[in-house]
Amino acid sequence: VGRSAPGAFLLSIGSELLLGETIDTNAAFLARELASLGLDLRGVSQLPDERRAIAEGFAAALTGHDVVLATGGLGPTHDDLTREGLAEALGEELHEDAALAESLRTRFGGAGRMPVSNLRQAMLIPSAQPLDNPIGSAPGWWVERDGRTAVLMPGVPAEMQRMWAEQVLPRVRRTWQMRPLAMRTVKTFGVGESAVAERLGDLLESPGDGIDAGIYARDDGVHLRFITWEDEARLDGPMGRAIALLGDDVFGTDDRTLPGVALAALRGAGVRSLVSLESGTDGALLAILAGHEASTAEAAYRGGVLATDDGVPAAPPFADAVLALRLHAPAALGRSRVTVSLAAPGIGWDVVVRIHGSGQQRLRRAAFAALDVVRRECGRTQKEGRA
Ligand code: ATP
């Protein structure tokens, strides 16, 4: 999207990331923070605990980005080399900072108690200001050089997040004028990703000036997302066009969820409370409905029963309606049939739909498909009622 936002780059440092032992949740956390703040994240790199690789990573990232945020490699041991790598990239010398060394000694309860190796955490370069770490031993660094900023934070997520919130975020706000990334989402269910793309025609590639469009296949359907660094109102046009083109397959926008939409539709149809009955899904529908944050404008979810193929228990009688879901054995091409039925006073239907996928995704998609059937059936009844 537009380049007016300051550009940012993330470095996640630690060989354990490259071995797949640690998942890079630090980068995911910072990516969300940067988007909501208004920094344009241009890329993320994961680097091993090697001084050369870290130095080259910083040198490359600092070319062409206003700010580079790094996490990890600030510990006291020989393989914590982030400070050394950045010093090398900037051509600066490390020196021990007397105040930092003193506060580390205090932290350890006296000079004699601190392992000598921890003194590495008292090292600074001339361009660095230390950032306080109240819950760990490694201070961070805020470095300004030649119009660019590099920030070092610890790898431990709790330490990093606290340092981000208390030390880094206020400095970022002081340094750059920013407008948050505006983001709007259209959510569909029941249509594949490529079919959605086809129906949107050129809207995906040319959503408008300064606007980017993306399409994502999730368990709860295909989501279409528009983003801009400009005014959020710019997104109204493409949102309206997408909703018109996708019609009934749209179940909601932005924060709306399938459970919320389905339970609201049931409430609209006069159903006050609901229980679920499912087989073949390992309780996926129960998990999704139980995790949903209820609202008074919706039918209340009272609980669910898991059934086996032989011996379907009767649904508990403590709700107005029973939503029953049965996921059948997978057929060819990753397809599975799902039977969805609803029994409530004055309402009753049985619908078969197909879903795609395997493993856990197959189970969750079956559950979301049941909720989508509820939404569609309630919508249809309402239309017929009006006609
Ligand atoms: P400290 O000195 O406070 O230990 P550090 O900067 O030395 O911090 P690392 O040694 O690199 O941090 O990592 C410490 C732990 O933090 C790792 O073992 C891992 O569990 C977690 N961690 C590191 N990097 C990440 C990351 N990118 N995402 C999630 N967790 C991480």
Residues whose N, C-alpha, C, O or C-beta is under 5 A from the ligand:
A	BS01	ATP	S12 I13 G14 T22 I23 D24 T25 N26 A27 G72 G73 L74 G75 P76 D80 G136 A138 M153 P154 G155 V156 P157
